[in-house]
Amino acid sequence: IRDSTVLVTGGAGFIGSHLVGALAPHNEVRVLDNFSTGSREYLPPAPASASVSGSTSASASESPATSSETADSTTVHDNVTVIDGDIGDPMALQRAARGVDLIFHQAALVSVSRSVDAPRRSNETNLDASLLVLEQARQEDARVVVASSAAVYGHPDELPISETASTDPNSPYGIQKLALDQYTRRYAELYDLPTVSLRYFNAYGPRQQGPYSGVISTFLDQARADNPITIDGNGEQTRDFIHVSDIVRANLQAATTDAVGTAYNIGTGERTSIRDLAELVRDAVGSTAPIVHREPRPGDIRHSGADISKARRELEFEAQVSLESGIRSLVQET
Ligand code: UD2
């Protein structure tokens, strides 16, 4: 997409920041992030002569600078304005969304286990505040692309999992994403808003960090430190791992598609066992770390893999990065 004014909620986070990087060259981008897990370092760097705060841009951007700069918003790049605030704060959200054509809603509390420990707290962000984002999109008459999750399916009743499989989430996180996913769909119908919901399978790539970061970054850290690679259970469980650059491409497709008002599985269509993954990562690093087995994770989903035919057909999206090359580039670039 080009010459649009775009809001990315969670734009300083793992997936959001990659999306901002792809959008910034050709669009005016707003980032709304509370920096709870995101980082300014993930945002595109300011050109050498640009100011880092205040209202002056060093050079004329493609689209006119319409953002009203205040004390808590900063220009980090000619085309990127950062609002340090919470999606649950209506004032911050309103300011960030003013005049936008398009919203990518990536902000969330992504930890499934935290949602189990504190369901109301995660519901506040993942559902209540997300509903504010949808309402803001309605206000601005903006298209909205929402980050949903394979977590909506819970233990799947079919493989590969199609969008019509039963949805029976087994965590508060999954319940929240399912409710958001359904709101997103119904906003298209009830308010004639172009909305798209993307059900991400297991995302991985640079900047996925922290205690809830996912098995690939955990294994990579372990392999690099020559620490034991910790497989939960027998390692025969499988996942559909999708590289963040493919997730970004799916979002860009969703930004222009006519096939709105619906949810798409965003995966590769390939399943990999955790045991194979451990070996892949160890080999890519050239590590001699031992592989050890722990107790299986309680409530762990056994197998997960996307049926990608709907995304291929209607969204014209297909993942391009194989797990092997995704892991290789992760090892080389980070
Ligand atoms: C993913 C998503 C989650 C939700 C869920 C839906 C991530 C990070 N999380 O959870 O947000 O959408 O899917 O079903 O993408 N494992 C090990 N050793 C480790 C860490 C993990 O064996 O050190 C195993 C773990 O037991 C599981 C698999 O690896 O079988 C994947 O774990 P994960 O936490 O990366 O992601 P998942 O599928 O639980």
Residues whose N, C-alpha, C, O or C-beta is under 5 A from the ligand:
A	BS01	UD2	V110 S149 A150 A151 F201 N202 A203 Y212 S213 G214 V215 T218 T230 I231 D232 Q237 I274 R297 D300 I301
